[in-house]
């Protein structure tokens, strides 16, 4: 069990919004980062590339004692600046395969401090939002991105894609509370009607949030066009090991460091991996695809996954107590699995519309997005209690 003297949220850097911070920092201490802040403020200016290169004229800021909220914002803006710089405003015939020393070393340093990969990961989405009106509630209609890498007619597509993900991930606040309540019950109490009712109450909360996630992900098509995703957004988030572009990775000038990492992917969602663990969905976590995206989020969140994977599973608890298939708990457990299948099926259709339909020679290898999604759905079916 987790040390009772240490709140599990603090231990694993989990906020009341779950894996989404309660709010996102959008500044850095001055004058230490004045030059870098000037770059992000001019992300869409004509002199952007010169400003990035001019950073080499200044000392690299010391981040040794920088608060984690600033580290996260620093990681976000460096990711945006670097990926815009390397893809050269999507001029694919003239991409940059070398980073200026200052910004490259700072990127590696902040990523190391956070325990995250120095590439555009899913965390950039989760740490790059703000409320439009602080007096109103958290909803997609009251959110905007702090920064976007595009500033043309495609900015809306980029922002909508990110905010849909943020709203889904924000449900992890309620979900993780309910999961912790259930774990505490099955680890400390014997099965009886009172325990059954309490677990059912918390499972219902989880079920409602899974249903909400399905509703939310369907809204992706409202303002994020598939062609914009495939031809523009997808490129910016692809990473630094893209075949045909970064044969030897992304080199940091005047150093021996080369960055070669897969970029952002929905598979990096810690929430989805929580579901797999909690509902005993035994997807092969050692597959090549999973190995590539493994540990590309905050270290503490993966420590949380490791923590819950070692706890008594709800499915084992149900089986050990010989609960019948018409028991409320069993029925609800299976309903959650069914709704996860609905969500993952919707996600699979989005992958088809936003990626596969644009690739005429898609080969369904074990590493293809569509094969990966299909495998997960099949594993969900295997996890139902019969």
Buried (B, 14 or more C-beta within 10 A) or exposed (E): EBEEEEEBBEBBBBBEBBBBBEEBBBEBEEEBBEBBBEBBEBBBEEEBBEBBBBBBEEEBBEBEEBEBBBBBBBBBBBBBBBBBBBBEEBEEEEBBBBBBBBBBBBBBBBBEBBBBBBBBBBBBBBBBBBBEEEEEEBEBEBBEBBBBBBEEEBBBBBBBBBBBBBBBBBBBBBBBBBBBBBBBBBEEEEBEEEBBEBBBEBBBBBBBBBBBBBEBBBBBBEBBBBEBBBEBBBBBBBBBBBEEBBEEBBBBBEEEBBBBBBBBBBBBBBBBBBBBBBBBBEBEEEBEBBEBBBBBBBEBBBEBBEBBBEBEBBBEBBEEBEBEEEBBBBBBBBBBBBBBBBBBBBBBBBBBBBBBEBEEEBEEEEBBBBBBBBBBBEBBEEBBBE
